[in-house]
Each structure stands twice: as C-alpha cells, then as structure tokens.
Amino acid sequence: MKIYNIKDYIKILKEHNLIVDIYNKNDVNDANIENISYNSNKIKNNTLFICKGNNFKVEYLNDAITKGCICYVSEIKYNNDTMAIIVNDILKAMSVICNLYFSNPSSSLNVIGITGTKGKTTTAYYIKSILDEYAKVNNQKDTAIISSIDTYDGVSTYTSSLTTPLPLELENVFFNSVFSKVKNVVMEVSSQALKYHRVYSTNFNIGIFLNISEDHISNVEHKDFDDYFNSKLKIFEKSNIGIVNLDSNFSDKIYKKAKENCSRVYTYSLKNKTADVYAYDIKKDHLNTIFKVHTKNFDKEIILSMPGLFNVENAICAILVADIMNIPYECIYNGLKVAKASGRMEVYSTSDRKVVTIIDYAHNKLSFSKVFETAQKEYKNRKIICVFGSVGSKAVQRRKDLGNIAGRNSDYIFLTADDPGYEKVLDICDEIAKYVKNYTDNYEIIEDREEAVKKAFKMAFDMNDDSIILLLGKGREKTQKAGNKILEYKSDVETAKEMIQKYNKVRA
C-alpha cells in the first residue's frame, strides 16, 4: 500500500475546500502517515488522528498523542503543541482522508449502491447471487457485499455493525476487494451514510433508489421526511448510472434527480410496461414465485425460491442491473433461483403444516405492510400471530406505524424487546400498545423475546385453526442492544426451529 505524507493529505483537503487553518505544520510537515485512526485505542507510530463525533473528548486526543499521533484533524483547535489541521466539515474530511490512505480503491471497482426504505438487503443478495453465478462460469472472484447482515470483501466475511460502514472501514473493504481481484461490489447505502458523508468519496457506477416511505424520523436521525428523502436522493450525485423504481412513491421526483445527475437512467416496474424492465404473469407455486420478465435482451421466465410476491420487485431490479452489465439470461435465471438473504423471509413449518412461521427483519411501515400482505395473500385462512417490538431512542414514529399495522391485521400480538437501547422495553411496548388497541385487545407484553416467541408457538400449537407466526424485526440476530451493552440471546430462527422440532417429535 502506498504511503502518503502529511503534505498529500493537506493537498487533497484543500482540493475539497475543507481546510480552515493549520497549526504547528513545520514540525512534521514532511512526515509519512503510516496509520489513520479515530479511535485512541488503535494508535501506532506516525498516526493521523481524526477527532470526530458529538461525544468526542479532548482526553481521547491526549491519549492518542502519547501513543504515536503526530497530527490531528478536527473542527476545533485543542490546546497542545501537536500539529493540527482544522477543517470546516470533519465528516467530509474523514471520508477524503480515508480514501487517500487506501489510494481511492472504489475507482478500480464496479460499485453498485442501493438505497431505499425497504428491500436493500434482499436486492443486494439477489444481485450478488447473479454476479456470483456469472463469476463461477467465467472463473472469476465472487462479488463483494456490504450489507446490514454481513460484509464480504474478498478476504474475509464478518457480521456487520452498521448498514453502511464508517469511511475507514468502508475504504478498507474496497481496498481488500481490489487486492483480492474482486471486480464487483454491491452495497447497501443508508440515509445516514448519505447525509453524514460516509460515501462522500465513493464512486458508484450504478446507484439504485428502490422506494421511499416515512422512517428514521427522530431527533438523532432525520428531523422530518424531507430530510430523510433528500438524504437518500444524494445517491445519484455519486452515481454514473441511475436506476429508479417507477412503482415507488414520489417516483417522478426520484427520476428527475437521477436525470439531473447521472449519465444514464434506467427504470423498472411491476405495473408500467414503459419501464426498461418489467414483470408480468406473476404466480405462486408452493414456496416458489414464478414470473416472466421483459428486458431489452430477453423475455423469459424467472423462478424465485424466496417467498413474498413483493420480492419480485427486488428481483427485477437485480435483473435490470445484470442486463445493464450484459450478464446472460442463464446466469440471471440460475442466480435468482438459489438466491437467499439470511434472516429475510425465512419460512419454517411443522411437518403437518398446521403452523407456518415467517422470520424477517421487517421493522418499519413499508416492510411491515409487505409481510402482512404476504401472510394474507399467500397463506390464506390462517390465523396470524405476530411477535415484534421496536428500537429504543430513535425512529419513534415506527411505534405508531407498527402498532396500527399489526393491530389491524393480526389475530394475536406479542410485544417484546427489539434493541431497546437506553429505554425500558416495557415503555416501548406500552407505546406500541396504544395503537394496537385501536383495533384489538388481543395482545400481551412479554419483555423477554425468547419467551415471547415460545409463547406464540405454544398458542399456535393449541389452536384448532391453522396459523402463521410472524417473527419480525430481528431476523437471525443473536444480540440485543440494551443500554451500553450488547446482550446475547437465542435468535428467532433458533427458537422457532427448536419449537417446531419439539412439536414434530411429539406427533411423529
């Protein structure tokens, strides 16, 4: 990896009009930077330290200086003799610095960025599955992925902590991808990543806008819907090619933004046959969904093994990406036939099919609506039992939306924990319950999530009717964020499998 000196970092920051002033620059102005960090616990000799975050304390900087920091970047001049580069936007500066440190790796990759309220993860895995099929046929490296579930960079796979990583981690993923000869990277791009410049230095060859509905509105995320929407629209400012879903709310505004910023814009739809790619003759065949798709290169059948008719929308977006990249139909067909996204619309059933469960990360208004729509259309005449909660300290609007949707569509509801943070689980559940009660009194609050899931299964097993249990919000996650702790617990998938296995054993 190329080593840059402080002058190089000053130059690139000046090019982006980010520098306000420089202090003590004669001391180490020619020094090489061997390490970048914004964590005082990860300091080596000749480190450039970035003072970021609302909770930053000068003690962190002092600690970094004692460990090997020779220069720091900040919006504030601190009282010390260490070289300081003062900038007007620390978040943009962080992206620029990290990008230079890794020699602008995204410029050597075909980066496909996906934003939207719902479907980012599933669409990312659909695209990856198609591109992996093509790579296998052509003896190439698998596609890298950055998702809310996990990250694969050609070197390793690990569980993700953020939907879109912070710049240092993000640029490291790109660097490893280039190093390991990965050609394509598909990634989820959150509204927070766009608003706070995590992808400021990222070059998207293809930028995708899936859909939009109200979400992430709070005093720690987006102040209102306009802020949320406009943050997501920024993806086109970073994209060469734009892709727009004509079925999305505000599709006209999304398309206009794409046309203003991208060299080419393509569209897809389930309804509009003027789109570049559209689906038709959609039907359900047991757990598979079969449909026909029209593109500029072919008009043929596709099979999806994941349930949920709404996933056809995600699939045709992936098909459009592949079509733009001239991937042959056979790779598209075979890739989508086996495509899976861990924790997304996973279906399990008792051996007698009395009880079916769907496990999904659905956690906002749009995703909740789609899961309940699937339960009602594809699993008709079953009682619906739902288990869910909502996150603490952010996206508080969700509590009303989730409570109303579940209350309107469920036969029974268990309210429980879902990353309560610094709030009490009971307080969050009580707030959701206010909206559930607009439609039904058939609910109860069980703070322990594993216990809530088990009770939902016991209720279903004792019913005379067939039922479907919706375990929503946590997917395959095995932790809960409570206060400043990460607590381990049994995942919804593990608990569901355990309960079904016990049921099948008794009736064998």
TAJO-V79600 format. One record per residue. N is the residue number from 0. RES is the residue in one letter. SS is DSSP state (H for helix, E for strand, - for the rest). PHI is phi as a letter, one per 30 degrees, with the letter a starting at -180 (* if undefined). OMEGA is omega as a letter, one per 30 degrees, with the letter a starting at -180 (999 if undefined). Layout:
N/RES/SS/PHI/OMEGA  N/RES/SS/PHI/OMEGA
This chain:
0/M/-/*/a  1/K/-/d/l  2/I/-/c/l  3/Y/E/c/l  4/N/E/c/a  5/I/H/d/l  6/K/H/e/l  7/D/H/d/a  8/Y/H/d/l  9/I/H/d/a  10/K/H/d/a  11/I/H/d/l  12/L/H/d/l  13/K/H/d/l  14/E/H/d/l  15/H/-/c/l  16/N/-/h/a  17/L/-/c/a  18/I/E/d/l  19/V/E/c/a  20/D/E/a/l  21/I/E/b/a  22/Y/E/c/l  23/N/-/h/a  24/K/H/d/a  25/N/H/d/a  26/D/H/d/a  27/V/H/b/a  28/N/-/d/a  29/D/-/c/a  30/A/-/d/l  31/N/E/d/l  32/I/E/c/a  33/E/-/c/a  34/N/E/a/l  35/I/E/c/l  36/S/E/a/l  37/Y/-/b/l  38/N/-/b/a  39/S/-/d/l  40/N/-/d/a  41/K/-/b/a  42/I/-/c/l  43/K/-/b/l  44/N/-/d/l  45/N/-/h/l  46/T/E/c/l  47/L/E/c/a  48/F/E/c/a  49/I/E/c/a  50/C/-/d/a  51/K/-/b/l  52/G/-/j/l  53/N/-/d/a  54/N/-/c/a  55/F/-/d/l  56/K/-/b/a  57/V/H/d/l  58/E/H/d/l  59/Y/H/d/l  60/L/H/d/l  61/N/H/e/l  62/D/H/d/l  63/A/H/d/a  64/I/H/d/l  65/T/H/d/a  66/K/H/c/l  67/G/-/k/l  68/C/E/d/l  69/I/E/c/l  70/C/E/a/l  71/Y/E/b/l  72/V/E/c/a  73/S/E/a/l  74/E/-/d/a  75/I/-/b/l  76/K/-/d/l  77/Y/-/c/a  78/N/-/d/l  79/N/-/a/a  80/D/-/c/a  81/T/-/d/l  82/M/E/e/a  83/A/E/b/l  84/I/E/c/a  85/I/E/c/a  86/V/E/b/a  87/N/-/c/l  88/D/-/a/a  89/I/H/d/a  90/L/H/d/l  91/K/H/d/a  92/A/H/d/l  93/M/H/d/l  94/S/H/d/a  95/V/H/d/a  96/I/H/d/a  97/C/H/d/l  98/N/H/d/l  99/L/H/d/a  100/Y/H/e/a  101/F/-/c/l  102/S/-/i/l  103/N/-/h/a  104/P/H/d/a  105/S/H/d/l  106/S/H/d/l  107/S/H/c/a  108/L/-/b/l  109/N/E/c/a  110/V/E/c/l  111/I/E/c/a  112/G/E/c/a  113/I/E/b/l  114/T/E/b/a  115/G/-/k/a  116/T/-/d/a  117/K/-/b/l  118/G/-/j/a  119/K/H/d/a  120/T/H/d/a  121/T/H/d/l  122/T/H/d/l  123/A/H/d/a  124/Y/H/d/l  125/Y/H/d/l  126/I/H/d/l  127/K/H/e/a  128/S/H/d/l  129/I/H/d/a  130/L/H/d/l  131/D/H/d/l  132/E/H/d/l  133/Y/H/d/l  134/A/H/d/l  135/K/H/d/l  136/V/H/d/a  137/N/-/c/l  138/N/-/h/l  139/Q/-/c/a  140/K/-/d/l  141/D/-/e/l  142/T/-/d/l  143/A/E/d/l  144/I/E/b/l  145/I/E/b/a  146/S/-/b/l  147/S/-/d/l  148/I/-/c/l  149/D/E/a/a  150/T/E/b/l  151/Y/E/b/a  152/D/-/c/a  153/G/-/i/l  154/V/-/c/a  155/S/-/b/l  156/T/E/b/a  157/Y/E/b/a  158/T/E/d/a  159/S/-/d/l  160/S/-/c/l  161/L/-/b/l  162/T/-/e/l  163/T/-/b/a  164/P/-/d/l  165/L/-/d/a  166/P/H/e/a  167/L/H/d/l  168/E/H/d/a  169/L/H/d/a  170/E/H/d/l  171/N/H/d/l  172/V/H/d/l  173/F/H/d/a  174/F/H/d/l  175/N/H/d/l  176/S/H/d/l  177/V/H/d/a  178/F/H/e/a  179/S/-/c/l  180/K/-/i/l  181/V/-/d/l  182/K/-/c/a  183/N/E/b/l  184/V/E/b/l  185/V/E/c/a  186/M/E/b/l  187/E/E/d/l  188/V/-/b/a  189/S/-/d/l  190/S/H/d/l  191/Q/H/d/l  192/A/H/d/l  193/L/H/d/a  194/K/H/d/a  195/Y/-/c/l  196/H/-/i/l  197/R/-/d/a  198/V/-/c/a  199/Y/-/e/a  200/S/-/c/a  201/T/-/d/l  202/N/-/c/l  203/F/E/d/l  204/N/E/d/l  205/I/E/b/l  206/G/E/c/a  207/I/E/c/l  208/F/E/c/a  209/L/-/d/a  210/N/-/a/l  211/I/-/b/l  212/S/-/a/a  213/E/-/d/l  214/D/-/a/l  215/H/-/h/l  216/I/E/c/l  217/S/-/a/a  218/N/-/d/l  219/V/-/c/a  220/E/-/b/l  221/H/E/b/a  222/K/-/d/l  223/D/-/a/a  224/F/H/d/a  225/D/H/e/l  226/D/H/d/l  227/Y/H/d/a  228/F/H/d/a  229/N/H/d/l  230/S/H/d/l  231/K/H/d/a  232/L/H/d/a  233/K/H/d/a  234/I/H/e/a  235/F/H/d/l  236/E/H/d/a  237/K/H/c/a  238/S/E/c/l  239/N/E/d/l  240/I/E/c/l  241/G/E/c/l  242/I/E/b/a  243/V/E/b/l  244/N/E/d/a  245/L/-/d/l  246/D/-/d/a  247/S/-/d/l  248/N/-/e/l  249/F/-/h/a  250/S/H/d/l  251/D/H/d/a  252/K/H/d/l  253/I/H/d/a  254/Y/H/d/a  255/K/H/d/l  256/K/H/d/l  257/A/H/d/a  258/K/H/d/a  259/E/H/d/a  260/N/H/c/a  261/C/-/c/l  262/S/-/d/l  263/R/E/b/l  264/V/E/b/l  265/Y/E/b/a  266/T/E/b/l  267/Y/E/b/a  268/S/E/a/l  269/L/-/c/a  270/K/-/b/a  271/N/-/c/a  272/K/-/d/l  273/T/-/d/l  274/A/-/d/l  275/D/-/d/l  276/V/E/b/l  277/Y/E/b/a  278/A/E/c/l  279/Y/E/a/a  280/D/E/h/a  281/I/E/d/a  282/K/E/b/a  283/K/E/c/l  284/D/E/b/a  285/H/-/h/a  286/L/-/d/a  287/N/E/d/l  288/T/E/c/a  289/I/E/c/l  290/F/E/a/l  291/K/E/c/a  292/V/E/b/l  293/H/E/c/l  294/T/-/b/l  295/K/-/d/a  296/N/-/c/a  297/F/-/a/l  298/D/E/b/a  299/K/E/b/a  300/E/E/d/l  301/I/E/b/l  302/I/E/c/l  303/L/E/c/l  304/S/-/d/l  305/M/-/d/l  306/P/-/d/l  307/G/-/j/l  308/L/-/e/l  309/F/-/d/l  310/N/H/d/l  311/V/H/d/l  312/E/H/d/l  313/N/H/d/a  314/A/H/d/a  315/I/H/d/l  316/C/H/d/l  317/A/H/d/l  318/I/H/d/l  319/L/H/d/l  320/V/H/e/a  321/A/H/d/l  322/D/H/d/l  323/I/H/d/a  324/M/-/d/l  325/N/-/i/l  326/I/-/d/a  327/P/-/d/a  328/Y/H/e/a  329/E/H/e/l  330/C/H/d/l  331/I/H/d/a  332/Y/H/d/a  333/N/H/d/l  334/G/H/d/a  335/L/H/d/a  336/K/H/d/a  337/V/H/c/a  338/A/-/d/l  339/K/-/b/l  340/A/-/b/a  341/S/-/e/l  342/G/-/i/l  343/R/-/c/l  344/M/-/h/l  345/E/E/d/a  346/V/E/c/l  347/Y/E/b/a  348/S/E/b/l  349/T/-/d/a  350/S/-/d/l  351/D/-/c/l  352/R/-/i/l  353/K/-/d/a  354/V/E/b/l  355/V/E/c/l  356/T/E/b/l  357/I/E/c/l  358/I/E/c/a  359/D/E/a/l  360/Y/-/d/a  361/A/-/e/a  362/H/-/b/l  363/N/-/b/a  364/K/H/e/a  365/L/H/d/a  366/S/H/d/l  367/F/H/d/a  368/S/H/e/a  369/K/H/d/a  370/V/H/d/l  371/F/H/d/l  372/E/H/d/l  373/T/H/d/a  374/A/H/e/a  375/Q/H/d/a  376/K/H/d/a  377/E/H/c/l  378/Y/-/b/a  379/K/-/d/l  380/N/-/i/l  381/R/-/c/l  382/K/E/d/a  383/I/E/c/l  384/I/E/c/a  385/C/E/b/l  386/V/E/b/l  387/F/E/a/l  388/G/-/b/l  389/S/-/a/a  390/V/-/d/l  391/G/-/c/l  392/S/-/i/l  393/K/-/a/l  394/A/-/h/a  395/V/-/d/l  396/Q/H/d/a  397/R/H/e/a  398/R/H/e/l  399/K/H/d/a  400/D/H/d/a  401/L/H/d/l  402/G/H/d/l  403/N/H/d/a  404/I/H/d/a  405/A/H/d/a  406/G/H/d/a  407/R/H/d/a  408/N/H/c/a  409/S/-/c/l  410/D/-/d/l  411/Y/E/a/a  412/I/E/b/l  413/F/E/c/l  414/L/E/c/a  415/T/-/a/a  416/A/-/d/l  417/D/-/a/a  418/D/-/h/a  419/P/-/d/a  420/G/E/i/a  421/Y/-/c/l  422/E/-/c/l  423/K/-/d/l  424/V/H/e/a  425/L/H/d/a  426/D/H/d/l  427/I/H/d/a  428/C/H/d/l  429/D/H/d/l  430/E/H/d/l  431/I/H/d/a  432/A/H/d/l  433/K/H/e/a  434/Y/H/d/l  435/V/H/e/a  436/K/-/d/l  437/N/-/d/a  438/Y/-/b/a  439/T/-/a/l  440/D/-/c/a  441/N/-/d/l  442/Y/E/a/l  443/E/E/a/a  444/I/E/c/l  445/I/-/b/a  446/E/-/d/l  447/D/-/d/a  448/R/H/d/l  449/E/H/d/l  450/E/H/d/l  451/A/H/d/l  452/V/H/d/a  453/K/H/d/a  454/K/H/d/l  455/A/H/d/l  456/F/H/d/l  457/K/H/d/l  458/M/H/d/a  459/A/H/d/a  460/F/H/d/a  461/D/H/d/a  462/M/-/d/l  463/N/-/d/a  464/D/-/d/l  465/D/-/d/a  466/S/E/b/l  467/I/E/b/l  468/I/E/c/l  469/L/E/c/l  470/L/E/c/a  471/L/E/c/l  472/G/-/j/a  473/K/-/c/l  474/G/-/h/a  475/R/-/c/a  476/E/-/d/a  477/K/-/c/l  478/T/E/b/l  479/Q/E/b/l  480/K/E/d/a  481/A/E/b/a  482/G/-/i/l  483/N/-/c/a  484/K/E/c/l  485/I/E/c/a  486/L/E/c/l  487/E/E/d/l  488/Y/-/a/a  489/K/-/d/a  490/S/-/d/l  491/D/H/e/l  492/V/H/d/a  493/E/H/d/a  494/T/H/d/l  495/A/H/d/l  496/K/H/d/l  497/E/H/d/a  498/M/H/d/l  499/I/H/d/l  500/Q/H/d/l  501/K/H/d/l  502/Y/H/d/a  503/N/H/d/a  504/K/H/d/a  505/V/H/d/a  506/R/-/c/a  507/A/-/d/999
